[in-house]
């Protein structure tokens, strides 16, 4: 069955997984899904076939990628999961069969058995997972059978300059997060070396697909991709997150994360309305009234009178 023969989700869902200004939503949804299927197959081993394979599209949304495997799903078992209720409800009502869907929570685990999958596709997923990245990587490692393959997109050189407005320096990014307070809408950037170092503790890297380069050397504005094969190792959250002592790139990556956090904090503070002088004094009075009274020190009543006098005192004219 061709992907185009399957029902199409409503515009609100097919654009939720991404679109481009001015593009026809349906054409972009189908075209981008086909492109990502092509990326997936390009990253797989040369002798790969889909017959009998057990596949999970982790973060499937409205099945933009998964629908491209409609024919293969008749010869294998293809799952999709997502945190978005509306997308999963539509998927289950319109695309089962040939696919299977379930909703997952923000945190692991997924409702699948250990070593029950041959391939996991994660497009635009780890690009939004901040603090929980190691928890989810452990979970995907658990689900993959021996030699199972994980193919994931990540934000690298092709996205950094457009969103961060800075020159991309591979050795200084590590894992850096923007808009971390937005949860699943955060932007998470990765250096290739960092993925090889940290994700490589549980996987062998099969290949990395960076964004194409323009004649002037600039990176095309698009995701990067990595393919990994599971290794039979005992993993822990602490081991995945462990920083390599003496690696200057680790230090530089942490410095970049701190600098971005400080910059965002300043930008957020600048958006807040500045409190008036009277409001500041009101807050101070409230704080003082919560202090315990102690002998030998300036009393609360005395402090209160002084602060109130400052509020009432007229401003002096500067000469």
Phi, psi and omega in degrees: 000131180284150180299326182288344180277346180280156177301149178259140178289162175297158184305322181299330180271318183289337175272345180294333180268010175119143176203176179236136182303129178091348181276152173291124186303318182291314180299319180292317180302311181289319181293318180291323176299317178295321179297318182288330171297318178299319177298316180303311183290329176295328183276346181280159178302154185298330183265018184289144170219159186263354184300123176073006184283148177253117192232142173234128169265099184278115186082048189286339183058226180272034173063035180300318179273315187300322182299338180289350180251030183300318180293315181295330181294341177285345181245004180212196179237115184243120180253154170223141176218155181197161177276347185276112184300312185299320179294314182294320178300316179294316179303312183295325183282336189240342186235015176242117349287172015267355184259167176237140184225152170207155179268139176246165178271176177296329182248154176294166010264174170264156185274052176229153183284157176298144178055036183259005184230149175261329182218139169236127176254128182227084180265127180057043179244299178291350172289351181230007180256116181265265186299332186268011186302317183289325177299316182287325179294320175300319181294318179293324176298320178297320185285332184281137176290169178305127182079006179295159189240135173248127176240120185226149172267155176214157179271114180233226185299329185287344184243331187307306186294326180288327182264322183268339180063039176223158175294138180279124176237105187310315185282356184246005184265307184062240169237114183234144186237135170244146179059041182300333180290349182270006176061239183292356176258009177292160174253122182242122182254146178226140167276148178300318182299324182292319177296317178298320182288309187272309177292331181293354177284344177236354184221154167265133180282120177278317181186162177230136179245100178282168178291148176300156180251139175283167178305330179276003178092352181286148182277140175295144182282091180198170179289162167255166184222147178224141177241133183224148177246134183296147171245145182283076181235155174274118184250156173221160177302316181298321181292320179296322185272351185303130179273136181284117180298136176084357178274110184298333180293324177298315179296316181297321178296318177295322178295321178295316179300316180295318181296318179295320179296319179294320179296316179294323178298318178294319180294321178293319179298323181293335180280342182283144177293138180287128179293146179288166178301317181296321179294320178299316180294322178300319178295320179295318178300316180297320179294320181295320181295340178275350180286145176288146177280131180228138178292149177085358179240168180299129185289158176299318180299319180295316178297319181298316180299319181296317181294320179294324178295324179293324179294318183283337185296127178292148179289142176279143178277125180283142179243000000 
